[in-house]
Amino acid sequence: MPKLSVIVPFCNVRQYAPDTLRSLRANARPDFEFVLVDDHSEDETPALLERAAEDLADIAQVRYIRHDKNGGIATARNTGLDAARGEYLAFLDGDDWLAPGYLSGLVAAIEGLGCDFVRTDHVRVTDRARSVRRVPVGLRDEVLNPRDAILPADRTTSVDYVSVWAGAYHRRLLERGLLHFTEGLHTAEDRPWTWKLHREAESFAVINLLGVFYRRGVASSLTRIGDARQLDFVRAFDLIIEETAADRDADRLLPKAVRQYCAIMAHHLAEEDKFEPAVARRLRAMSAAALHRLPQDTLDDVLGSMDMDRSARLRRLRRRTGTARGAA
């Protein structure tokens, strides 16, 4: 069994994949496994991965898998999880990279702490600018209960830090069904995944290890494209609300879930100009329907505690659709 499996999905990232692959080489060990998943790229990415798989095989264990059709990031990661054999698992996206030696430090930390998973800070890279993004948990290098890190509802907490590639996860979480992503989600796939992990895992820690470089603003990123796949956030958050409502601590946790849903919804509505008109109309319709599906008392409390701009945007949409329904 490899000590660590790193699952790396790629899709049309010819420009960035060489940096990613070089960083894997700089982290390679004979007991590390790199699972390279090509999600049906239509550029030169597959040829790069084939050569890299041969090159890395001398210093690490490598598996290269190519999809016959594009399934999205969630499906690609699931393919990697199904193939991975490591005692510990980690993720990296095909346009990001790692500092040399980062993976060895990650394994040493999770082994030393003995917890279900660890999270790390990361470096956000936008063009030539770099900034450190920190896990919103104050205690470091100490084993904590992940459920306790969900709250408070009105502050940024661990479930808002959805960078799944900034950390490592023990294989027992995979065996418990906690590491697979909701199939078919093209965006926001990390949201229900992070919530499930914090509700159902037993222990985690935040460690002082910096070495993941997240490339923001990539032209092929869905956050930049603005097509209908962006609307998958509704499906993702509906799942969060459904699962959280069934949780034993639903009364305490639902306000946080509803607030997070509203914040993401308001963000997309504020940027609806980036969508084609038909997609923007779907965004408004789907958001309005979602507002009416939420527990209304909780929604009232959340809207009352949000800042004026976001609250007003959501209240207008809720009121307009409510009036239309009444007239109908």
Phi, psi and chi 1 to 4 in degrees:
 res  aa     phi    psi   chi1   chi2   chi3   chi4
   1 MET       -  129.1  175.5 -173.8  -72.1      -
   2 PRO   -63.1  151.1  -18.3   30.0      -      -
   3 LYS   -69.3  -39.4  177.0   61.4   68.7  174.7
   4 LEU  -141.6  134.6  172.7   71.9      -      -
   5 SER  -111.0  129.3  -67.8      -      -      -
   6 VAL  -110.5  118.7 -175.3      -      -      -
   7 ILE   -97.1  120.7  -63.7  153.2      -      -
   8 VAL  -127.5  103.0 -165.0      -      -      -
   9 PRO   -84.0  143.0   27.1  -28.6      -      -
  10 PHE  -128.9  144.4  -63.3   81.7      -      -
  11 CYS  -156.8  107.4 -174.4      -      -      -
  12 ASN    54.3   51.2  -63.4  -34.4      -      -
  13 VAL  -122.3   40.6  -74.4      -      -      -
  14 ARG   -51.4  -38.0  165.9   64.9 -177.2   85.6
  15 GLN   -68.8  -31.3 -179.3  178.9   -5.4      -
  16 TYR  -108.9  -22.6  -52.3  109.2      -      -
  17 ALA   -55.6  -36.6      -      -      -      -
  18 PRO   -57.4  -38.8  -29.7   38.3      -      -
  19 ASP   -64.5  -42.7  -70.2  -20.5      -      -
  20 THR   -60.7  -47.4  -53.4      -      -      -
  21 LEU   -68.2  -37.1  -64.4  166.4      -      -
  22 ARG   -63.9  -36.9  -83.2 -167.8  -66.3  -91.7
  23 SER   -70.4  -30.7   78.9      -      -      -
  24 LEU   -65.7  -42.6  -67.2  179.4      -      -
  25 ARG   -60.1  -39.3  167.0  168.6  -86.1  -81.0
  26 ALA   -71.2   -9.4      -      -      -      -
  27 ASN  -114.0    0.4  -82.0  -90.0      -      -
  28 ALA   -68.3  145.5      -      -      -      -
  29 ARG  -143.0  154.6  -75.3  179.8    8.8 -171.7
  30 PRO   -59.6  -25.3  -25.5   35.0      -      -
  31 ASP   -97.3   12.9   59.3  -16.7      -      -
  32 PHE  -102.9  144.5  -75.6   -0.3      -      -
  33 GLU  -120.1  130.0  175.5 -175.5   58.3      -
  34 PHE  -108.4  118.2  -60.3  137.2      -      -
  35 VAL  -103.8  104.3 -175.8      -      -      -
  36 LEU   -96.7  118.5  -46.7  178.2      -      -
  37 VAL  -116.7  114.1 -177.7      -      -      -
  38 ASP   -93.2  118.8  179.3   68.2      -      -
  39 ASP   -89.5   60.1 -166.5   23.7      -      -
  40 HIS    56.3   54.1 -161.0   68.5      -      -
  41 SER   -63.4  149.5  -66.0      -      -      -
  42 GLU  -113.9   11.1  -63.2  178.7  -18.5      -
  43 ASP  -112.4 -150.3   61.5    0.6      -      -
  44 GLU   -88.2    7.2  -64.4   81.4   16.7      -
  45 THR   -56.0  -45.9  -60.2      -      -      -
  46 PRO   -57.7  -39.8  -26.2   36.3      -      -
  47 ALA   -64.5  -38.4      -      -      -      -
  48 LEU   -62.1  -42.8  -81.2  174.2      -      -
  49 LEU   -69.7  -37.0  -62.7 -177.8      -      -
  50 GLU   -61.4  -45.4  -71.6  175.9    7.9      -
  51 ARG   -66.2  -40.0  -69.9 -164.5  -63.2  -88.9
  52 ALA   -65.5  -38.4      -      -      -      -
  53 ALA   -61.3  -40.5      -      -      -      -
  54 GLU   -67.7  -40.8  -66.3  179.6    2.9      -
  55 ASP   -68.1  -42.2  178.4   55.6      -      -
  56 LEU   -75.2  -20.8  -71.2  168.0      -      -
  57 ALA   -61.3  -19.1      -      -      -      -
  58 ASP   -76.2  -20.8  -67.1  -24.6      -      -
  59 ILE  -127.1   -3.5   52.0  176.1      -      -
  60 ALA  -157.3  171.7      -      -      -      -
  61 GLN   -89.3  133.2  -57.9  173.6   49.9      -
  62 VAL  -132.7  137.8 -176.6      -      -      -
  63 ARG  -129.0  128.7  -53.5 -166.6   72.2  179.5
  64 TYR  -116.2  125.7  168.6   50.7      -      -
  65 ILE  -128.4  134.1  -56.0  166.5      -      -
  66 ARG  -120.6  129.2  175.6  164.3  165.0   75.1
  67 HIS   -76.9  143.0  -77.4  172.1      -      -
  68 ASP   -75.1  -22.5  -67.8  -26.6      -      -
  69 LYS  -146.1  158.7   60.9 -179.7 -180.0  179.2
  70 ASN   -74.6  129.0 -178.7  -89.4      -      -
  71 GLY  -117.5   -8.4      -      -      -      -
  72 GLY    95.3  168.1      -      -      -      -
  73 ILE   -63.0  -38.8 -174.0   70.1      -      -
  74 ALA   -63.3  -46.0      -      -      -      -
  75 THR   -65.6  -39.7  -60.3      -      -      -
  76 ALA   -64.2  -42.5      -      -      -      -
  77 ARG   -65.0  -38.6  -74.6  179.8  179.5  151.7
  78 ASN   -63.0  -39.2  -73.1  -15.3      -      -
  79 THR   -57.5  -43.9  -65.6      -      -      -
  80 GLY   -65.2  -40.7      -      -      -      -
  81 LEU   -62.3  -40.5  -74.2  168.2      -      -
  82 ASP   -65.3  -29.0  -69.0  -21.1      -      -
  83 ALA   -91.0  -21.9      -      -      -      -
  84 ALA   -68.9  142.2      -      -      -      -
  85 ARG  -118.7    2.1  -60.1  169.8  -64.1  147.8
  86 GLY   -72.7  155.3      -      -      -      -
  87 GLU   -67.6  -35.0  179.1 -178.4   -2.7      -
  88 TYR  -121.1  155.1  -61.0   99.9      -      -
  89 LEU  -130.7  146.3  -58.5  110.0      -      -
  90 ALA  -144.1  165.0      -      -      -      -
  91 PHE  -125.4  153.4  -60.0   94.6      -      -
  92 LEU  -149.4  139.9 -179.4   67.1      -      -
  93 ASP   -87.9  153.7  -76.3   -6.9      -      -
  94 GLY   -71.0   -4.4      -      -      -      -
  95 ASP  -115.8   10.0   49.5   10.0      -      -
  96 ASP  -109.8  179.0  -60.1  -25.6      -      -
  97 TRP  -153.2  169.4   74.7   95.3      -      -
  98 LEU  -120.5  148.9  -54.9  172.8      -      -
  99 ALA   -72.6  148.8      -      -      -      -
 100 PRO   -56.2  134.5  -25.1   34.8      -      -
 101 GLY    81.0   -2.6      -      -      -      -
 102 TYR   -60.2  -44.3  168.0   78.6      -      -
 103 LEU   -65.8  -36.5  -67.8  178.4      -      -
 104 SER   -64.1  -40.0  -70.1      -      -      -
 105 GLY   -65.0  -36.6      -      -      -      -
 106 LEU   -64.0  -46.2 -166.2   62.1      -      -
 107 VAL   -64.8  -43.2  169.1      -      -      -
 108 ALA   -60.4  -38.4      -      -      -      -
 109 ALA   -69.0  -47.5      -      -      -      -
 110 ILE   -70.6  -33.7 -168.0  169.6      -      -
 111 GLU   -66.2  -41.8  -80.0 -164.4  -51.5      -
 112 GLY   -66.9  -35.2      -      -      -      -
 113 LEU   -84.0  -28.1  -69.7  162.5      -      -
 114 GLY    69.2   23.5      -      -      -      -
 115 CYS   -98.9  174.5   52.3      -      -      -
 116 ASP   -68.0  -40.9  -76.1  -18.1      -      -
 117 PHE  -155.1  158.4   67.3   98.1      -      -
 118 VAL  -126.4  150.0  -64.0      -      -      -
 119 ARG  -119.7  151.5  -54.0  -55.9  -53.3  -84.2
 120 THR  -128.7  158.8   71.2      -      -      -
 121 ASP   -68.5  171.2  -55.8  -35.4      -      -
 122 HIS  -147.6  167.9   68.6  -85.9      -      -
 123 VAL  -105.1  123.1  179.9      -      -      -
 124 ARG   -90.1  128.6  176.0 -176.2  -71.9 -174.3
 125 VAL  -114.7  116.4 -179.0      -      -      -
 126 THR  -122.8  106.4  -53.6      -      -      -
 127 ASP    56.3 -117.4  -64.0  -34.3      -      -
 128 ARG   -99.7   -2.9  -64.8 -174.8  178.1 -178.8
 129 ALA   -86.1  142.0      -      -      -      -
 130 ARG  -131.9  140.5  -62.1 -173.3  179.5 -171.0
 131 SER  -146.2  146.7   58.6      -      -      -
 132 VAL   -88.5  129.2  175.3      -      -      -
 133 ARG  -108.5  122.3  -59.7  -65.5  169.7  168.7
 134 ARG  -103.1  144.7  -58.8 -163.3  178.4  -80.5
 135 VAL   -63.0  130.0 -173.9      -      -      -
 136 PRO   -78.4   55.4   28.1  -34.2      -      -
 137 VAL  -132.9  125.7  174.2      -      -      -
 138 GLY   -74.2  -41.9      -      -      -      -
 139 LEU   -74.9  132.2  -67.8  173.8      -      -
 140 ARG  -118.7  146.7  -60.9  -70.9  167.7  116.1
 141 ASP    57.4   35.3  -58.4  -54.5      -      -
 142 GLU  -136.9  133.2 -175.0  171.7  -31.6      -
 143 VAL   -73.1  129.4  177.4      -      -      -
 144 LEU  -128.0  166.9  -54.5  170.1      -      -
 145 ASN   -88.6  117.6 -175.6  -19.8      -      -
 146 PRO   -62.4  -29.7   18.1  -28.9      -      -
 147 ARG   -62.1  -37.1  177.9  176.7  -73.8  -96.8
 148 ASP   -68.3  -19.9  -66.6  -19.6      -      -
 149 ALA   -87.4    1.0      -      -      -      -
 150 ILE   -74.1  -37.6  -64.5  173.5      -      -
 151 LEU  -102.4  164.4  -60.8  175.4      -      -
 152 PRO   -80.6  159.5   27.1  -33.8      -      -
 153 ALA   -67.7  -32.1      -      -      -      -
 154 ASP   -95.8   12.9   60.2  -11.7      -      -
 155 ARG  -128.1  159.0  -67.9  179.7   58.2 -175.4
 156 THR   -69.3  125.5  -59.6      -      -      -
 157 THR  -129.7 -171.0   69.1      -      -      -
 158 SER   -64.4  -29.4 -166.8      -      -      -
 159 VAL   -76.5   -7.7  -70.5      -      -      -
 160 ASP   -87.7  -12.1  -63.0  -61.3      -      -
 161 TYR   -96.3   90.2 -169.6   79.4      -      -
 162 VAL  -102.4   24.4  -66.6      -      -      -
 163 SER   -80.4   87.0  -53.4      -      -      -
 164 VAL   -63.5  -23.5  -56.6      -      -      -
 165 TRP   -83.2   -1.7   27.5 -100.9      -      -
 166 ALA  -100.3   69.3      -      -      -      -
 167 GLY   161.5 -173.8      -      -      -      -
 168 ALA  -143.1  155.4      -      -      -      -
 169 TYR  -136.9  134.6  -48.1   88.7      -      -
 170 HIS   -72.6  147.3 -163.7  -75.2      -      -
 171 ARG   -59.9  -27.4 -172.5  172.4 -168.9   85.4
 172 ARG   -59.9  -27.0   58.4  179.2  170.0 -102.0
 173 LEU   -68.0  -37.9  -65.3  176.5      -      -
 174 LEU   -64.1  -43.2  180.0   63.8      -      -
 175 GLU   -67.4  -24.6  -66.6  167.6   -9.0      -
 176 ARG   -86.9    0.1  -70.7 -179.6   54.8 -165.8
 177 GLY    79.6   24.6      -      -      -      -
 178 LEU  -101.3   -4.4  -60.2 -175.1      -      -
 179 LEU  -108.0  -12.6  -67.9 -172.7      -      -
 180 HIS   -76.1  147.6  -81.5   82.0      -      -
 181 PHE   -95.4  156.9  -64.6   80.8      -      -
 182 THR   -65.4  118.6  -58.0      -      -      -
 183 GLU   -58.7  140.3  -76.9  -75.4  -24.9      -
 184 GLY    87.0   -9.7      -      -      -      -
 185 LEU   -73.4  124.3  -75.3  178.2      -      -
 186 HIS   -93.0  -18.6  -71.6   84.6      -      -
 187 THR  -149.1  160.4 -170.7      -      -      -
 188 ALA    61.7   17.2      -      -      -      -
 189 GLU   -64.9  -24.1   79.5  -66.6  -25.7      -
 190 ASP   -77.8  -15.8   43.6   16.2      -      -
 191 ARG   -71.6  -60.3  -62.0  -74.4  179.9  168.8
 192 PRO   -62.9  -31.0   16.3  -26.9      -      -
 193 TRP   -60.9  -46.6 -173.3   90.7      -      -
 194 THR   -67.1  -40.5  -59.2      -      -      -
 195 TRP   -63.0  -46.3  -90.7   87.2      -      -
 196 LYS   -60.5  -42.8  178.3 -178.4  -73.7 -172.6
 197 LEU   -60.0  -42.9 -162.3   62.9      -      -
 198 HIS   -74.9  -28.1  -81.8   75.6      -      -
 199 ARG   -77.7  -34.2  -74.8 -165.7  -46.4  -95.7
 200 GLU  -114.1  -21.0  -59.5 -171.4   29.8      -
 201 ALA   -72.6  161.2      -      -      -      -
 202 GLU  -102.1  -22.9  -63.4  176.9    0.7      -
 203 SER  -156.5  148.8   59.8      -      -      -
 204 PHE  -156.9  170.8   88.0  118.6      -      -
 205 ALA  -150.5  153.0      -      -      -      -
 206 VAL  -105.8  127.9  179.3      -      -      -
 207 ILE  -115.0  151.5   59.8  174.4      -      -
 208 ASN   -86.0   76.6  -76.5  -46.2      -      -
 209 LEU  -137.7  118.5  178.5   65.9      -      -
 210 LEU  -114.7  122.9 -166.5   61.8      -      -
 211 GLY  -172.9    3.8      -      -      -      -
 212 VAL  -100.6  129.0 -176.0      -      -      -
 213 PHE  -111.9  113.3  -67.5   81.5      -      -
 214 TYR  -100.2  118.3  161.9   58.9      -      -
 215 ARG   -86.6  112.6 -158.7 -173.2  -58.0  -91.8
 216 ARG  -101.5  146.4 -174.3  171.2  174.2   82.1
 217 GLY    86.3   17.8      -      -      -      -
 218 VAL   -65.6  134.4  174.2      -      -      -
 219 ALA   -59.1  -32.5      -      -      -      -
 220 SER   -84.6   -3.3   59.8      -      -      -
 221 SER   -68.7  141.2  170.5      -      -      -
 222 LEU   -62.7  -27.2  -81.8 -177.9      -      -
 223 THR   -66.9  -18.5   58.2      -      -      -
 224 ARG   -99.0  -27.1  -65.5  -71.9  -61.4  -86.1
 225 ILE   -74.2  -45.8  -65.7  172.7      -      -
 226 GLY    73.6   37.9      -      -      -      -
 227 ASP  -100.2 -171.2   66.4   14.6      -      -
 228 ALA   -63.6  -21.4      -      -      -      -
 229 ARG   -62.8  -25.3  -69.5  172.7  -67.1  179.5
 230 GLN   -60.3  -26.0  -76.0  -93.6   34.1      -
 231 LEU   -73.2   -4.4  -55.0 -175.4      -      -
 232 ASP   -61.8  -13.6  -83.4    1.2      -      -
 233 PHE   -61.2  -28.7   82.9   89.0      -      -
 234 VAL   -66.5  -47.3  173.3      -      -      -
 235 ARG   -61.1  -41.2 -179.4 -177.5  165.7 -153.1
 236 ALA   -63.0  -45.2      -      -      -      -
 237 PHE   -77.4  -29.3  -86.2   97.8      -      -
 238 ASP   -59.3  -38.3  -79.8   -9.2      -      -
 239 LEU   -66.7  -42.0 -179.5   59.0      -      -
 240 ILE   -59.3  -46.1  -68.5  171.9      -      -
 241 ILE   -63.5  -44.4  -63.1  -61.6      -      -
 242 GLU   -61.0  -47.8  176.9 -173.7  -11.9      -
 243 GLU   -70.9  -37.0  -67.4  179.9  -17.6      -
 244 THR   -70.5  -35.8  -55.6      -      -      -
 245 ALA   -63.6  -25.5      -      -      -      -
 246 ALA   -90.7   -1.9      -      -      -      -
 247 ASP   -76.8  154.4 -171.8   88.4      -      -
 248 ARG   -64.7  -23.2   64.4  179.4 -174.9  -88.7
 249 ASP  -107.5   33.3  -68.1  -36.3      -      -
 250 ALA   -55.3  -42.3      -      -      -      -
 251 ASP   -59.0  -36.3  -70.8  -14.3      -      -
 252 ARG   -83.0  -36.0  -66.8 -164.9  -49.4  115.9
 253 LEU   -89.3  -28.2  -59.2 -177.2      -      -
 254 LEU   -58.5  -41.5  -97.6  177.6      -      -
 255 PRO   -56.6  -36.8  -28.1   36.9      -      -
 256 LYS   -66.8  -43.8  174.9   66.1  177.3  178.8
 257 ALA   -63.6  -43.3      -      -      -      -
 258 VAL   -66.1  -41.1  170.8      -      -      -
 259 ARG   -63.3  -42.8 -175.5 -177.8 -178.3   87.3
 260 GLN   -63.9  -42.9 -164.9 -178.1   66.8      -
 261 TYR   -57.7  -48.3 -161.1  168.7      -      -
 262 CYS   -63.5  -38.9  -72.5      -      -      -
 263 ALA   -64.4  -44.6      -      -      -      -
 264 ILE   -67.0  -40.7  -62.2  -61.3      -      -
 265 MET   -60.6  -47.1 -167.1 -176.2  -56.3      -
 266 ALA   -62.8  -36.7      -      -      -      -
 267 HIS   -61.0  -47.8  167.8   75.4      -      -
 268 HIS   -66.8  -39.7  -76.3  -67.8      -      -
 269 LEU   -64.3  -35.3  -70.5  167.2      -      -
 270 ALA   -68.9  -22.5      -      -      -      -
 271 GLU  -112.9   27.4  -63.4 -171.8  -14.8      -
 272 GLU   -66.2  -16.2   67.2  175.4   72.3      -
 273 ASP   -65.0  -19.0  -72.3  -13.8      -      -
 274 LYS   -77.5  -11.9   72.1 -179.8  178.9 -178.1
 275 PHE   -91.7  153.0  -64.5  103.4      -      -
 276 GLU   -62.1  151.8  -68.3  -67.3  -34.7      -
 277 PRO   -53.0  -41.3  -29.4   36.0      -      -
 278 ALA   -66.0  -38.7      -      -      -      -
 279 VAL   -70.7  -37.8  178.2      -      -      -
 280 ALA   -62.5  -38.8      -      -      -      -
 281 ARG   -64.6  -41.0  -72.9 -166.8  -65.0  -88.0
 282 ARG   -63.7  -40.1  -77.4 -173.6   60.5 -164.2
 283 LEU   -57.5  -47.8  168.5   64.4      -      -
 284 ARG   -64.9  -43.0  -69.4 -169.2  -65.1  -88.8
 285 ALA   -65.7  -44.2      -      -      -      -
 286 MET   -67.6  -36.9  -68.1  173.7   68.0      -
 287 SER   -67.5  -41.3  -63.0      -      -      -
 288 ALA   -62.7  -44.7      -      -      -      -
 289 ALA   -62.9  -38.1      -      -      -      -
 290 ALA   -64.5  -41.2      -      -      -      -
 291 LEU   -59.0  -37.3  -71.6  172.0      -      -
 292 HIS   -78.3  -19.1  -73.2  -78.2      -      -
 293 ARG   -80.8  -24.6  -74.7 -165.3  -58.8  -87.5
 294 LEU   -68.9  154.1  -69.0  171.1      -      -
 295 PRO   -60.8  117.5   17.0  -28.3      -      -
 296 GLN   -67.3  -36.1  -64.0  -59.5  -65.3      -
 297 ASP   -64.3  -42.9  -70.0  -15.6      -      -
 298 THR   -65.5  -41.2  -56.5      -      -      -
 299 LEU   -61.0  -42.3  178.5   59.3      -      -
 300 ASP   -57.8  -45.7  -72.8  -23.1      -      -
 301 ASP   -64.0  -42.1  -68.7  -19.2      -      -
 302 VAL   -64.9  -47.0  165.6      -      -      -
 303 LEU   -62.8  -32.8  -67.2  178.1      -      -
 304 GLY   -70.3  -20.0      -      -      -      -
 305 SER  -103.3   -6.9   66.1      -      -      -
 306 MET   -82.9  165.2  -66.6 -179.1   76.3      -
 307 ASP   -66.4  159.6   62.4   87.3      -      -
 308 MET   -60.1  -43.6 -174.2   66.4   69.1      -
 309 ASP   -62.8  -51.1  -74.0  -14.5      -      -
 310 ARG   -68.5  -42.1  -67.1 -173.7  -61.4  175.5
 311 SER   -61.1  -44.9  176.8      -      -      -
 312 ALA   -64.0  -39.5      -      -      -      -
 313 ARG   -62.3  -44.4 -177.1  173.4  -69.0  111.6
 314 LEU   -73.1  -37.0  -63.7  176.6      -      -
 315 ARG   -63.3  -40.8  -72.4 -179.1 -170.3  -83.9
 316 ARG   -62.0  -45.4  -76.7 -165.0  -60.0  -88.7
 317 LEU   -64.3  -42.2 -175.6   61.3      -      -
 318 ARG   -64.3  -43.4 -176.8 -170.7 -173.1 -165.3
 319 ARG   -68.6  -42.2 -174.5  167.0   54.6 -112.7
 320 ARG   -63.1  -46.1 -172.2 -179.1  -52.9  131.3
 321 THR   -71.8  -32.6   54.8      -      -      -
 322 GLY   -65.6  -39.8      -      -      -      -
 323 THR   -65.9  -40.8  -58.6      -      -      -
 324 ALA   -63.0  -40.1      -      -      -      -
 325 ARG   -65.0  -40.9  -73.2 -176.5  178.4 -171.3
 326 GLY   -65.1  -38.0      -      -      -      -
 327 ALA   -67.9  -35.3      -      -      -      -
 328 ALA   -67.8      -      -      -      -      -
